[in-house]
């Protein structure tokens, strides 16, 4: 007996749509997304598309028309609700463009709930293009299957971050000068939690004093080797997710 092919196929394009979706609604795809669907994916009338809106979940849509500037789809079925995201904030000192883009992309794939650029005394990048980073989170979510986009915080100076720190959220401070092994501290730091990674030159002594004096902070060590800032951020986030995120429940790859 011939098996029924999976529907939608694994090759079905998947896009974020910034407007709330509902069953039977018509959706018009324009701009770069339309170019991608028409000219790259060769979508035609009747072909499927997966859409998610960061609100209600993910939907299956069918193409109803293909024009020079836009494609029209009709939502036909809800595939799944918006996922429950493990409550981890990744706070990081911005690094140079390519490394920062990579950090944001991979943090989105790992499932971080919120990304917060933190300006420190040794931060070499003091201007952050949030629109570009938002676009990177969207593209990463489209590729990795997330139905919830990470929140993207405004850049904030370290003292202001600590002053406004929410009660009850542990702040795991990756201290290059030493600390308790990360897996031990993280095991005792369930959500809500946050991971703070410093700049390429590390935190200054004054900043380290502010951090160690704060009641929410817990010093951690990510091992004996010197890690690049973006490597430390992703290593720490992956370890916390292994302990408290979806991987703990046996989901994902």
N, C-alpha and C positions, 0 to 999 in steps of 0.2 A: 504494500500500500504506500503510495506516494505521500510524503509528509507535506502538510500545509505550510507554505513559506511564512516566516515570521512577518508580522505587520505591526508597525512600519518597519521597513528594512533597516538594517544597521547603518546603511549608507545614507539614510535620510538626513538632509541638512537640518541644523538646529540653530535657532536664533533667539536672541532676547528682543522682546517687544515692550516698549516703555508705557504702553497703555493697558489698563486692566482687561483681561480676556474673559470671555464667557461663551457658553455653548451656543453654536449657531451664528455667532457674530462674523461679520465680514472684516477682513484685515487687509489693508493696503500696504505693501512693502515697496518703498521707494529708495532713491539714492544709491549709496554704495552697496547696501544689502541687495537691492534689486539687480544691480550689475553682477554681483556674486552669484545669485541664484540663476539668472538667465544665461550669463556668459561663461561662468566657471562650472557650475553644477548642472547646467543645461536642463533646468526645470521646465516642464511643459504642463499643459492642462491635464488635470487629474493626478499629478504627482503629489506626494505627501511632503509635509514640512512640520517639524516640531517647533513649537513656540513656548517660551516661558516669560512671565511678566514680573517676577520677584514679589508677587503678591499672593496669587491663588494657586500657583503650581505650573504644570506643563500640559500643553494641549497638542493634539494632532489636528492638522489642517490639510485641506485639499486645494490645489491650485484651480481657480475658476477662469482666470484669464491672464495672458502674458502680453504686456504692452512694451513700447520702446522705453518708457520711463518708470513703469511700475508693474507689479504683479499683484493680483487680487487672490486672496485665499478665504476659504470658509472653514471655521472651526467645527470639527466633527465629533471630537471625543476628548474627554479629559484623561490624560495618561497617569498623572500622579499629583498629589498635593505638594505645596511648598515644603521643602525639607526642614527638619529641626536642626539648626546649626549648633555645633558645640561652642559654648560661649568662651572663646579665646580671643583676646585682643593681641595683635602683634604690633608693638610699639618699636619703632626703629629710627635711627638717625639716617637721613637720606644720604645715599651714595651717588656716584656718577651715573649718568643716564642709563647706559646699557645694563649695568648691574642693578640699578633700581627697578627698571622694567622687569628684569628677570625675577627679582625678589617678589614684586607684586603679583606677577603671573603665577609663580609657584605657591605663594601663600594662599592665593585664591584656590588653586587646585587642591591644596592640603585641607581646605575647609575653614580657614580663619574667619571669625565673625566680623571683626573690625580691624582696619589697618590705620595706624596713627603715625604720621611722620613727626619725629621729635627733634627739635633743634637744640644741639648741645654746643659747648664752648669750642669743640674741635670739629664740628660738622663742616664739611667742605662744600656742601650744597645747601644754600639757604633759601632757594626758591624752588618750589615744587609745583609742577603743572598738574593740578588735580584732574583737569578734563582729560589729559592724556592717560593718566593712571586709571581713571574711571573706564576709559575705553579698553585698557588692558584687562581690567577685571571682568568686563563683559565678554571679551573674546575668550579669556580663559574659562569662564563659566560655560560658555557655549560649547567649548571643546571637551570639558571634563565632565559634563552632565549635571552641574549644580543647577538647582532651581531657585536658589537664594543668593543674591549678590552680597559680597562683603560690604559693610559700611566703610566709607572712606572719610576719616577725620581731617579737619584742617590742621596744617602744621602748627605745632605748639612748642614753646620753649620748655625745657625740662623743669625749671622751678614752678612754672604755671601748671604743668601736668601734675606735679606732685601736690600742689595746693588744692587742686580741684579733684583729686583722686576719689572715686566713689568708695564708700564704706562697704566692706565685705568682699572686695575683689582683691585677691592676692596679686602682687606685682613681683614676678620672678626676674630678678636683676642679674643678667649674665655679667659676672665680674671677672675680668681677665686677671686680676690679682689673686683670685682664689675664691673658694666657697664650697658648700656642700655639693656632692655629686648631683648633677641635674636630675637623674632618674629618681633619686631618693626624695628630693624636695618636691618634684613634680607629682610623684605618687601621692603625696599628702596635700596636693593643691588642685582639687577638683574645680569645675566651673562654679562660679565665674572666676576667671583668672586672666592674667596678662603676662606677656613676655616682653622684656625690654632689652634691646640690643643697641650698643653704643656705636660711635663712629669708627672710622679706620684707625684713628690715633688713640682710641679708648677714652674713657671718662677721665676728667681731671680729678685731682684729689678733693677739690671743693665739691664737685658733683658727687663723688663717691661718698663724701660725708653727708650730703643731703639725702642720698638714697639710703644709706645704712641707718640714718636716724628716723626714717619714715616708718610708721607702724605697719604699713602694708607690704613692705619690701622683704624679700627672701633672697639672699645671695646664693647663686648657683654657679657651678663650674661646668663648662661644656667639654672638659678634657684637657690634656697636657699640651696639645698643639695650638699654635696661633692660627685662628681661623679668620678668613676675610669676613667682613661685617655681614654680607649677604648670605654667606655659607652658615654662619652662626645663627642667623635668624631662621633659616629653613631647617637646620638641624634641630634647633630647640623646638620649633613648632611641630615638626614631625614626631619628636619624642613625646611631647605632651599629647598629641592626637593619638599616638599608640596607646597611651595610658587612659585617656578620658574621652576620645572621640569615636568616630564610626568604626575605626579599625578594631577597637576593643570589643565591638559587638560582632565582629566577623564580616563586616560589609566591605565592599570595595575590592580593589585588586590586592 
